[in-house]
Structure formats: C-alpha cells, structure tokens
Amino acid sequence: MTVRYRCRYCDTELGTLPFNEEETIRKLHLFEVGEIEEFIEKDELGVTTVHCICEHCEESLRQFPDYYALKKWIQ
C-alpha cells in the first residue's frame, strides 16, 4: 500500500511512499486530536492522502503571510 502526498493549497501531487501501517500509527500519536483529520484523508477506495505544502506554495506564503487565512488561494 502507498500514501499519496498532495499540496493542500494547489493540489499538486508531490509523490507517493510505501505505507507501513504499524510504523505510521506509532508516528501519528505526535498529532493532537483533530489535527489528523485536517492533514490525512482516506477515501472510500482505501487510498490515503497526506495534505502538505509544496515548495512553490511555501515560498508564496513566506512572501504573503496573509494567505494563511485562506484555505485555497490558488485558483
């Protein structure tokens, strides 16, 4: 099984990595309750997607920090 990584702002697919469920569950305890639902999504087909940020969007947010208030600022 693999995990897809997508930018949460521009929806660009950043890549996929092998998924080890036992190892991942151990790492997830670092998140606070409610944070996991914001960053990790599992669809009805069982595909796990982690929403992160790409380099382009990260640079834009550094230049324009007001964009943090918007969920989607790239159209």
N, CA, C and O atoms as a CHARMM CRD file, in Angstrom:
* protein
*
  300
    1    1 MET  N      0.84600  -1.17400   0.00000 PROA 1      0.00000
    2    1 MET  CA     0.00000   0.00000   0.00000 PROA 1      0.00000
    3    1 MET  C      0.89400   1.24100   0.00000 PROA 1      0.00000
    4    1 MET  O      1.99200   1.21700   0.55700 PROA 1      0.00000
    5    2 THR  N      0.42900   2.31300  -0.61800 PROA 2      0.00000
    6    2 THR  CA     1.18800   3.55500  -0.66400 PROA 2      0.00000
    7    2 THR  C      0.35300   4.71000  -0.11400 PROA 2      0.00000
    8    2 THR  O     -0.86500   4.61800   0.03700 PROA 2      0.00000
    9    3 VAL  N      1.04700   5.77600   0.17000 PROA 3      0.00000
   10    3 VAL  CA     0.41200   7.00500   0.64700 PROA 3      0.00000
   11    3 VAL  C      0.75400   8.09800  -0.35600 PROA 3      0.00000
   12    3 VAL  O      1.91600   8.26200  -0.72600 PROA 3      0.00000
   13    4 ARG  N     -0.25900   8.84700  -0.79600 PROA 4      0.00000
   14    4 ARG  CA    -0.04100   9.96600  -1.71600 PROA 4      0.00000
   15    4 ARG  C      0.17500  11.23800  -0.90000 PROA 4      0.00000
   16    4 ARG  O     -0.45700  11.44100   0.13700 PROA 4      0.00000
   17    5 TYR  N      1.06600  12.08000  -1.37900 PROA 5      0.00000
   18    5 TYR  CA     1.31000  13.38300  -0.76500 PROA 5      0.00000
   19    5 TYR  C      0.91000  14.44800  -1.76400 PROA 5      0.00000
   20    5 TYR  O      1.41100  14.48000  -2.88800 PROA 5      0.00000
   21    6 ARG  N     -0.01200  15.33700  -1.34000 PROA 6      0.00000
   22    6 ARG  CA    -0.52000  16.40100  -2.21100 PROA 6      0.00000
   23    6 ARG  C     -0.42100  17.73200  -1.48400 PROA 6      0.00000
   24    6 ARG  O     -0.55000  17.79800  -0.26100 PROA 6      0.00000
   25    7 CYS  N     -0.19000  18.79000  -2.25100 PROA 7      0.00000
   26    7 CYS  CA    -0.16000  20.13000  -1.67300 PROA 7      0.00000
   27    7 CYS  C     -1.57800  20.52700  -1.29700 PROA 7      0.00000
   28    7 CYS  O     -2.49900  20.40400  -2.10500 PROA 7      0.00000
   29    8 ARG  N     -1.75200  20.99900  -0.08600 PROA 8      0.00000
   30    8 ARG  CA    -3.08100  21.37500   0.39100 PROA 8      0.00000
   31    8 ARG  C     -3.59500  22.65900  -0.24800 PROA 8      0.00000
   32    8 ARG  O     -4.78800  22.95100  -0.16300 PROA 8      0.00000
   33    9 TYR  N     -2.72200  23.42600  -0.88200 PROA 9      0.00000
   34    9 TYR  CA    -3.13300  24.69800  -1.48500 PROA 9      0.00000
   35    9 TYR  C     -3.35700  24.59000  -2.99100 PROA 9      0.00000
   36    9 TYR  O     -4.40600  25.00700  -3.48300 PROA 9      0.00000
   37   10 CYS  N     -2.39100  24.03700  -3.73600 PROA 10     0.00000
   38   10 CYS  CA    -2.51500  23.98600  -5.20000 PROA 10     0.00000
   39   10 CYS  C     -2.89700  22.60700  -5.71800 PROA 10     0.00000
   40   10 CYS  O     -3.10900  22.44100  -6.91900 PROA 10     0.00000
   41   11 ASP  N     -2.98900  21.61100  -4.83400 PROA 11     0.00000
   42   11 ASP  CA    -3.42300  20.25000  -5.15700 PROA 11     0.00000
   43   11 ASP  C     -2.45200  19.50800  -6.07700 PROA 11     0.00000
   44   11 ASP  O     -2.84600  18.54800  -6.74000 PROA 11     0.00000
   45   12 THR  N     -1.20300  19.93400  -6.12400 PROA 12     0.00000
   46   12 THR  CA    -0.17400  19.24400  -6.90200 PROA 12     0.00000
   47   12 THR  C      0.21800  17.97000  -6.17000 PROA 12     0.00000
   48   12 THR  O      0.43000  17.98100  -4.95800 PROA 12     0.00000
   49   13 GLU  N      0.31200  16.86400  -6.91600 PROA 13     0.00000
   50   13 GLU  CA     0.76600  15.62200  -6.29600 PROA 13     0.00000
   51   13 GLU  C      2.28100  15.67800  -6.16500 PROA 13     0.00000
   52   13 GLU  O      2.99100  15.84700  -7.15700 PROA 13     0.00000
   53   14 LEU  N      2.77400  15.53500  -4.94100 PROA 14     0.00000
   54   14 LEU  CA     4.20600  15.64100  -4.66600 PROA 14     0.00000
   55   14 LEU  C      4.90500  14.29900  -4.73400 PROA 14     0.00000
   56   14 LEU  O      6.12000  14.24600  -4.92400 PROA 14     0.00000
   57   15 GLY  N      4.16400  13.22000  -4.58400 PROA 15     0.00000
   58   15 GLY  CA     4.76600  11.90000  -4.68000 PROA 15     0.00000
   59   15 GLY  C      4.02500  10.87600  -3.86500 PROA 15     0.00000
   60   15 GLY  O      3.00600  11.16900  -3.23900 PROA 15     0.00000
   61   16 THR  N      4.55800   9.65200  -3.88000 PROA 16     0.00000
   62   16 THR  CA     3.99500   8.56600  -3.10200 PROA 16     0.00000
   63   16 THR  C      5.12300   7.84000  -2.37900 PROA 16     0.00000
   64   16 THR  O      6.26100   7.80900  -2.84700 PROA 16     0.00000
   65   17 LEU  N      4.79600   7.27000  -1.25800 PROA 17     0.00000
   66   17 LEU  CA     5.75500   6.49900  -0.47000 PROA 17     0.00000
   67   17 LEU  C      5.10500   5.20500  -0.01200 PROA 17     0.00000
   68   17 LEU  O      3.88600   5.14200   0.14200 PROA 17     0.00000
   69   18 PRO  N      5.91700   4.16400   0.20800 PROA 18     0.00000
   70   18 PRO  CA     5.35800   2.92100   0.75300 PROA 18     0.00000
   71   18 PRO  C      4.73800   3.19400   2.12200 PROA 18     0.00000
   72   18 PRO  O      5.19400   4.06400   2.86300 PROA 18     0.00000
   73   19 PHE  N      3.71800   2.45400   2.43200 PROA 19     0.00000
   74   19 PHE  CA     2.96100   2.65600   3.66100 PROA 19     0.00000
   75   19 PHE  C      3.11500   1.44400   4.55800 PROA 19     0.00000
   76   19 PHE  O      2.79100   0.32500   4.16200 PROA 19     0.00000
   77   20 ASN  N      3.61100   1.66800   5.77200 PROA 20     0.00000
   78   20 ASN  CA     3.71200   0.62400   6.78200 PROA 20     0.00000
   79   20 ASN  C      2.77300   1.03700   7.90100 PROA 20     0.00000
   80   20 ASN  O      3.08900   1.94400   8.67100 PROA 20     0.00000
   81   21 GLU  N      1.63300   0.38700   8.00100 PROA 21     0.00000
   82   21 GLU  CA     0.58000   0.82500   8.93000 PROA 21     0.00000
   83   21 GLU  C      1.04900   0.85600  10.38100 PROA 21     0.00000
   84   21 GLU  O      0.73900   1.80700  11.09800 PROA 21     0.00000
   85   22 GLU  N      1.77300  -0.13800  10.82500 PROA 22     0.00000
   86   22 GLU  CA     2.21700  -0.18800  12.21900 PROA 22     0.00000
   87   22 GLU  C      3.14600   0.98400  12.54800 PROA 22     0.00000
   88   22 GLU  O      3.00100   1.63100  13.58500 PROA 22     0.00000
   89   23 GLU  N      4.09700   1.24700  11.65600 PROA 23     0.00000
   90   23 GLU  CA     5.03700   2.34800  11.87700 PROA 23     0.00000
   91   23 GLU  C      4.32300   3.69300  11.84700 PROA 23     0.00000
   92   23 GLU  O      4.63200   4.57800  12.64400 PROA 23     0.00000
   93   24 THR  N      3.38400   3.84900  10.94700 PROA 24     0.00000
   94   24 THR  CA     2.65200   5.10500  10.81800 PROA 24     0.00000
   95   24 THR  C      1.80400   5.36800  12.05200 PROA 24     0.00000
   96   24 THR  O      1.74700   6.50300  12.52400 PROA 24     0.00000
   97   25 ILE  N      1.15700   4.36400  12.57500 PROA 25     0.00000
   98   25 ILE  CA     0.31700   4.54000  13.77100 PROA 25     0.00000
   99   25 ILE  C      1.17400   5.02400  14.94000 PROA 25     0.00000
  100   25 ILE  O      0.72800   5.86000  15.72600 PROA 25     0.00000
  101   26 ARG  N      2.39100   4.51400  15.06400 PROA 26     0.00000
  102   26 ARG  CA     3.27700   4.97200  16.13700 PROA 26     0.00000
  103   26 ARG  C      3.62300   6.44400  15.96700 PROA 26     0.00000
  104   26 ARG  O      3.73200   7.16800  16.95700 PROA 26     0.00000
  105   27 LYS  N      3.79800   6.89700  14.73500 PROA 27     0.00000
  106   27 LYS  CA     4.15600   8.30000  14.49300 PROA 27     0.00000
  107   27 LYS  C      2.96300   9.23400  14.66600 PROA 27     0.00000
  108   27 LYS  O      3.14500  10.40100  15.01300 PROA 27     0.00000
  109   28 LEU  N      1.75400   8.74700  14.43200 PROA 28     0.00000
  110   28 LEU  CA     0.56600   9.59700  14.49300 PROA 28     0.00000
  111   28 LEU  C      0.24900  10.07900  15.90000 PROA 28     0.00000
  112   28 LEU  O     -0.48200  11.05800  16.05400 PROA 28     0.00000
  113   29 HSD  N      0.76800   9.43500  16.92000 PROA 29     0.00000
  114   29 HSD  CA     0.48700   9.89200  18.27900 PROA 29     0.00000
  115   29 HSD  C      1.09700  11.26700  18.54900 PROA 29     0.00000
  116   29 HSD  O      0.77800  11.89600  19.55700 PROA 29     0.00000
  117   30 LEU  N      1.97300  11.73900  17.65600 PROA 30     0.00000
  118   30 LEU  CA     2.57000  13.06800  17.80300 PROA 30     0.00000
  119   30 LEU  C      1.56300  14.17700  17.49300 PROA 30     0.00000
  120   30 LEU  O      1.74100  15.31700  17.92300 PROA 30     0.00000
  121   31 PHE  N      0.50600  13.84300  16.74700 PROA 31     0.00000
  122   31 PHE  CA    -0.50700  14.83400  16.39800 PROA 31     0.00000
  123   31 PHE  C     -1.50300  14.98800  17.53000 PROA 31     0.00000
  124   31 PHE  O     -1.77700  14.03200  18.25600 PROA 31     0.00000
  125   32 GLU  N     -2.03800  16.17400  17.68100 PROA 32     0.00000
  126   32 GLU  CA    -3.08800  16.40600  18.66500 PROA 32     0.00000
  127   32 GLU  C     -4.42200  15.93600  18.07800 PROA 32     0.00000
  128   32 GLU  O     -4.56700  15.81700  16.86100 PROA 32     0.00000
  129   33 VAL  N     -5.37100  15.67600  18.94000 PROA 33     0.00000
  130   33 VAL  CA    -6.68900  15.23700  18.48800 PROA 33     0.00000
  131   33 VAL  C     -7.26800  16.30200  17.56400 PROA 33     0.00000
  132   33 VAL  O     -7.23700  17.49000  17.88800 PROA 33     0.00000
  133   34 GLY  N     -7.78900  15.89000  16.43200 PROA 34     0.00000
  134   34 GLY  CA    -8.36600  16.81400  15.46200 PROA 34     0.00000
  135   34 GLY  C     -7.40500  17.22000  14.36800 PROA 34     0.00000
  136   34 GLY  O     -7.84600  17.59000  13.27900 PROA 34     0.00000
  137   35 GLU  N     -6.11000  17.16600  14.61500 PROA 35     0.00000
  138   35 GLU  CA    -5.15100  17.54700  13.58400 PROA 35     0.00000
  139   35 GLU  C     -5.05200  16.50900  12.47800 PROA 35     0.00000
  140   35 GLU  O     -4.84100  16.85700  11.31600 PROA 35     0.00000
  141   36 ILE  N     -5.20100  15.25200  12.82500 PROA 36     0.00000
  142   36 ILE  CA    -5.05000  14.19400  11.83400 PROA 36     0.00000
  143   36 ILE  C     -6.09500  14.34200  10.73300 PROA 36     0.00000
  144   36 ILE  O     -5.77400  14.17500   9.55700 PROA 36     0.00000
  145   37 GLU  N     -7.32700  14.65000  11.09300 PROA 37     0.00000
  146   37 GLU  CA    -8.38200  14.80500  10.09500 PROA 37     0.00000
  147   37 GLU  C     -8.08500  15.95400   9.14300 PROA 37     0.00000
  148   37 GLU  O     -8.53700  15.94200   7.99900 PROA 37     0.00000
  149   38 GLU  N     -7.33500  16.93900   9.60100 PROA 38     0.00000
  150   38 GLU  CA    -7.00900  18.08800   8.76300 PROA 38     0.00000
  151   38 GLU  C     -5.93300  17.74400   7.73600 PROA 38     0.00000
  152   38 GLU  O     -5.93900  18.30500   6.64000 PROA 38     0.00000
  153   39 PHE  N     -5.02400  16.85100   8.05300 PROA 39     0.00000
  154   39 PHE  CA    -3.88400  16.57100   7.19300 PROA 39     0.00000
  155   39 PHE  C     -3.93700  15.23100   6.47700 PROA 39     0.00000
  156   39 PHE  O     -3.33700  15.08400   5.41200 PROA 39     0.00000
  157   40 ILE  N     -4.63700  14.25300   7.03300 PROA 40     0.00000
  158   40 ILE  CA    -4.64600  12.90700   6.47000 PROA 40     0.00000
  159   40 ILE  C     -6.07600  12.52200   6.12500 PROA 40     0.00000
  160   40 ILE  O     -6.99100  12.67300   6.93400 PROA 40     0.00000
  161   41 GLU  N     -6.24800  12.02000   4.90500 PROA 41     0.00000
  162   41 GLU  CA    -7.58500  11.67600   4.41800 PROA 41     0.00000
  163   41 GLU  C     -7.53400  10.27900   3.79200 PROA 41     0.00000
  164   41 GLU  O     -6.58300   9.94000   3.08800 PROA 41     0.00000
  165   42 LYS  N     -8.53600   9.49900   4.04900 PROA 42     0.00000
  166   42 LYS  CA    -8.64500   8.17200   3.45500 PROA 42     0.00000
  167   42 LYS  C     -9.97300   8.10600   2.72800 PROA 42     0.00000
  168   42 LYS  O    -11.02600   8.32200   3.32900 PROA 42     0.00000
  169   43 ASP  N     -9.92800   7.80600   1.42200 PROA 43     0.00000
  170   43 ASP  CA   -11.17300   7.78100   0.66000 PROA 43     0.00000
  171   43 ASP  C    -11.83000   6.40700   0.70000 PROA 43     0.00000
  172   43 ASP  O    -11.31600   5.48100   1.32700 PROA 43     0.00000
  173   44 GLU  N    -12.97100   6.28500   0.02600 PROA 44     0.00000
  174   44 GLU  CA   -13.74400   5.04400   0.06700 PROA 44     0.00000
  175   44 GLU  C    -13.02800   3.86700  -0.59000 PROA 44     0.00000
  176   44 GLU  O    -13.38600   2.71500  -0.34300 PROA 44     0.00000
  177   45 LEU  N    -12.02500   4.13800  -1.41900 PROA 45     0.00000
  178   45 LEU  CA   -11.24400   3.07400  -2.05100 PROA 45     0.00000
  179   45 LEU  C    -10.04500   2.66000  -1.20700 PROA 45     0.00000
  180   45 LEU  O     -9.30600   1.74900  -1.57900 PROA 45     0.00000
  181   46 GLY  N     -9.85300   3.32800  -0.07100 PROA 46     0.00000
  182   46 GLY  CA    -8.74300   2.99700   0.81400 PROA 46     0.00000
  183   46 GLY  C     -7.45300   3.73400   0.51500 PROA 46     0.00000
  184   46 GLY  O     -6.41800   3.43100   1.10700 PROA 46     0.00000
  185   47 VAL  N     -7.49700   4.69800  -0.39700 PROA 47     0.00000
  186   47 VAL  CA    -6.30600   5.47800  -0.73400 PROA 47     0.00000
  187   47 VAL  C     -6.08600   6.52600   0.34700 PROA 47     0.00000
  188   47 VAL  O     -6.99200   7.29800   0.66200 PROA 47     0.00000
  189   48 THR  N     -4.88500   6.55500   0.91400 PROA 48     0.00000
  190   48 THR  CA    -4.54900   7.51900   1.95900 PROA 48     0.00000
  191   48 THR  C     -3.80700   8.68900   1.32900 PROA 48     0.00000
  192   48 THR  O     -2.83700   8.49200   0.59600 PROA 48     0.00000
  193   49 THR  N     -4.26400   9.91100   1.61600 PROA 49     0.00000
  194   49 THR  CA    -3.63200  11.11700   1.09400 PROA 49     0.00000
  195   49 THR  C     -3.22200  12.00000   2.26300 PROA 49     0.00000
  196   49 THR  O     -4.01500  12.26800   3.16600 PROA 49     0.00000
  197   50 VAL  N     -1.97300  12.44600   2.23300 PROA 50     0.00000
  198   50 VAL  CA    -1.46600  13.37800   3.23400 PROA 50     0.00000
  199   50 VAL  C     -1.39900  14.74800   2.56900 PROA 50     0.00000
  200   50 VAL  O     -0.75600  14.91800   1.53300 PROA 50     0.00000
  201   51 HSD  N     -2.06800  15.71500   3.17500 PROA 51     0.00000
  202   51 HSD  CA    -2.07300  17.07700   2.63800 PROA 51     0.00000
  203   51 HSD  C     -0.94400  17.86300   3.30500 PROA 51     0.00000
  204   51 HSD  O     -0.95700  18.09700   4.51400 PROA 51     0.00000
  205   52 CYS  N      0.02600  18.26000   2.49100 PROA 52     0.00000
  206   52 CYS  CA     1.18500  19.00500   2.98500 PROA 52     0.00000
  207   52 CYS  C      1.32300  20.26900   2.14100 PROA 52     0.00000
  208   52 CYS  O      0.31800  20.77400   1.64100 PROA 52     0.00000
  209   53 ILE  N      2.51000  20.78300   1.96900 PROA 53     0.00000
  210   53 ILE  CA     2.70600  22.01100   1.20600 PROA 53     0.00000
  211   53 ILE  C      3.90200  21.84600   0.27300 PROA 53     0.00000
  212   53 ILE  O      4.94400  21.32300   0.67000 PROA 53     0.00000
  213   54 CYS  N      3.74100  22.29700  -0.96700 PROA 54     0.00000
  214   54 CYS  CA     4.82800  22.21400  -1.94300 PROA 54     0.00000
  215   54 CYS  C      5.76300  23.42400  -1.77500 PROA 54     0.00000
  216   54 CYS  O      5.42300  24.39200  -1.09600 PROA 54     0.00000
  217   55 GLU  N      6.92500  23.35400  -2.39400 PROA 55     0.00000
  218   55 GLU  CA     7.90800  24.42600  -2.26500 PROA 55     0.00000
  219   55 GLU  C      7.38300  25.74800  -2.81500 PROA 55     0.00000
  220   55 GLU  O      7.63500  26.80600  -2.23900 PROA 55     0.00000
  221   56 HSD  N      6.65300  25.69000  -3.93100 PROA 56     0.00000
  222   56 HSD  CA     6.12700  26.91600  -4.53600 PROA 56     0.00000
  223   56 HSD  C      5.15800  27.62800  -3.59400 PROA 56     0.00000
  224   56 HSD  O      5.25800  28.83700  -3.38500 PROA 56     0.00000
  225   57 CYS  N      4.22200  26.86900  -3.03000 PROA 57     0.00000
  226   57 CYS  CA     3.24300  27.47300  -2.11300 PROA 57     0.00000
  227   57 CYS  C      3.90800  27.93500  -0.82300 PROA 57     0.00000
  228   57 CYS  O      3.52200  28.96100  -0.26200 PROA 57     0.00000
  229   58 GLU  N      4.89400  27.19700  -0.35000 PROA 58     0.00000
  230   58 GLU  CA     5.60700  27.60100   0.85300 PROA 58     0.00000
  231   58 GLU  C      6.30400  28.94900   0.64300 PROA 58     0.00000
  232   58 GLU  O      6.28000  29.80500   1.52700 PROA 58     0.00000
  233   59 GLU  N      6.91700  29.13500  -0.51300 PROA 59     0.00000
  234   59 GLU  CA     7.58600  30.40100  -0.82100 PROA 59     0.00000
  235   59 GLU  C      6.55900  31.53500  -0.92200 PROA 59     0.00000
  236   59 GLU  O      6.80400  32.64000  -0.43800 PROA 59     0.00000
  237   60 SER  N      5.41200  31.26100  -1.54900 PROA 60     0.00000
  238   60 SER  CA     4.35700  32.27700  -1.65200 PROA 60     0.00000
  239   60 SER  C      3.85200  32.69000  -0.28000 PROA 60     0.00000
  240   60 SER  O      3.60500  33.87000  -0.03400 PROA 60     0.00000
  241   61 LEU  N      3.69800  31.71600   0.61700 PROA 61     0.00000
  242   61 LEU  CA     3.23500  32.03100   1.97100 PROA 61     0.00000
  243   61 LEU  C      4.27300  32.84200   2.74900 PROA 61     0.00000
  244   61 LEU  O      3.91200  33.66300   3.59200 PROA 61     0.00000
  245   62 ARG  N      5.54300  32.61900   2.47200 PROA 62     0.00000
  246   62 ARG  CA     6.57400  33.44700   3.11600 PROA 62     0.00000
  247   62 ARG  C      6.47500  34.89800   2.65700 PROA 62     0.00000
  248   62 ARG  O      6.62900  35.82600   3.45100 PROA 62     0.00000
  249   63 GLN  N      6.21600  35.08100   1.35800 PROA 63     0.00000
  250   63 GLN  CA     6.12400  36.43400   0.81000 PROA 63     0.00000
  251   63 GLN  C      4.81200  37.11200   1.18500 PROA 63     0.00000
  252   63 GLN  O      4.77500  38.32600   1.38700 PROA 63     0.00000
  253   64 PHE  N      3.74000  36.33900   1.27900 PROA 64     0.00000
  254   64 PHE  CA     2.41200  36.89100   1.56300 PROA 64     0.00000
  255   64 PHE  C      1.76900  36.11500   2.71800 PROA 64     0.00000
  256   64 PHE  O      0.90500  35.27200   2.48000 PROA 64     0.00000
  257   65 PRO  N      2.17400  36.38400   3.95300 PROA 65     0.00000
  258   65 PRO  CA     1.66600  35.60900   5.10100 PROA 65     0.00000
  259   65 PRO  C      0.15900  35.72700   5.31800 PROA 65     0.00000
  260   65 PRO  O     -0.41900  34.89700   6.01900 PROA 65     0.00000
  261   66 ASP  N     -0.48400  36.72200   4.74200 PROA 66     0.00000
  262   66 ASP  CA    -1.93900  36.85200   4.87600 PROA 66     0.00000
  263   66 ASP  C     -2.67100  35.68600   4.20300 PROA 66     0.00000
  264   66 ASP  O     -3.83200  35.42800   4.51800 PROA 66     0.00000
  265   67 TYR  N     -2.01700  34.98900   3.29300 PROA 67     0.00000
  266   67 TYR  CA    -2.62800  33.85200   2.60600 PROA 67     0.00000
  267   67 TYR  C     -2.95900  32.71000   3.56900 PROA 67     0.00000
  268   67 TYR  O     -3.81200  31.87800   3.26000 PROA 67     0.00000
  269   68 TYR  N     -2.30000  32.65500   4.72800 PROA 68     0.00000
  270   68 TYR  CA    -2.58200  31.59900   5.69000 PROA 68     0.00000
  271   68 TYR  C     -4.04900  31.60000   6.12000 PROA 68     0.00000
  272   68 TYR  O     -4.57800  30.55700   6.50400 PROA 68     0.00000
  273   69 ALA  N     -4.69600  32.73200   6.06000 PROA 69     0.00000
  274   69 ALA  CA    -6.09800  32.83000   6.46700 PROA 69     0.00000
  275   69 ALA  C     -7.03400  32.18100   5.44500 PROA 69     0.00000
  276   69 ALA  O     -8.18800  31.89100   5.76400 PROA 69     0.00000
  277   70 LEU  N     -6.55500  31.95300   4.23400 PROA 70     0.00000
  278   70 LEU  CA    -7.36800  31.36900   3.17000 PROA 70     0.00000
  279   70 LEU  C     -7.09300  29.88200   3.03600 PROA 70     0.00000
  280   70 LEU  O     -5.94000  29.45500   3.10300 PROA 70     0.00000
  281   71 LYS  N     -8.13000  29.10100   2.84900 PROA 71     0.00000
  282   71 LYS  CA    -7.95500  27.65500   2.68500 PROA 71     0.00000
  283   71 LYS  C     -7.39600  27.34200   1.29500 PROA 71     0.00000
  284   71 LYS  O     -6.47400  26.53700   1.17000 PROA 71     0.00000
  285   72 LYS  N     -7.94100  27.96500   0.26000 PROA 72     0.00000
  286   72 LYS  CA    -7.45700  27.81100  -1.11200 PROA 72     0.00000
  287   72 LYS  C     -7.26600  29.20400  -1.69500 PROA 72     0.00000
  288   72 LYS  O     -8.23800  29.93400  -1.89100 PROA 72     0.00000
  289   73 TRP  N     -6.03900  29.56800  -1.97000 PROA 73     0.00000
  290   73 TRP  CA    -5.77400  30.89700  -2.52100 PROA 73     0.00000
  291   73 TRP  C     -5.23500  30.82400  -3.93600 PROA 73     0.00000
  292   73 TRP  O     -5.04100  31.86400  -4.56600 PROA 73     0.00000
  293   74 ILE  N     -4.99300  29.65800  -4.44500 PROA 74     0.00000
  294   74 ILE  CA    -4.57300  29.48900  -5.83300 PROA 74     0.00000
  295   74 ILE  C     -5.76400  28.96600  -6.60900 PROA 74     0.00000
  296   74 ILE  O     -6.30900  27.91500  -6.27200 PROA 74     0.00000
  297   75 GLN  N     -6.17000  29.67300  -7.62800 PROA 75     0.00000
  298   75 GLN  CA    -7.33800  29.28000  -8.43500 PROA 75     0.00000
  299   75 GLN  C     -6.90500  28.52200  -9.65400 PROA 75     0.00000
  300   75 GLN  O     -7.74300  28.10800 -10.45400 PROA 75     0.00000
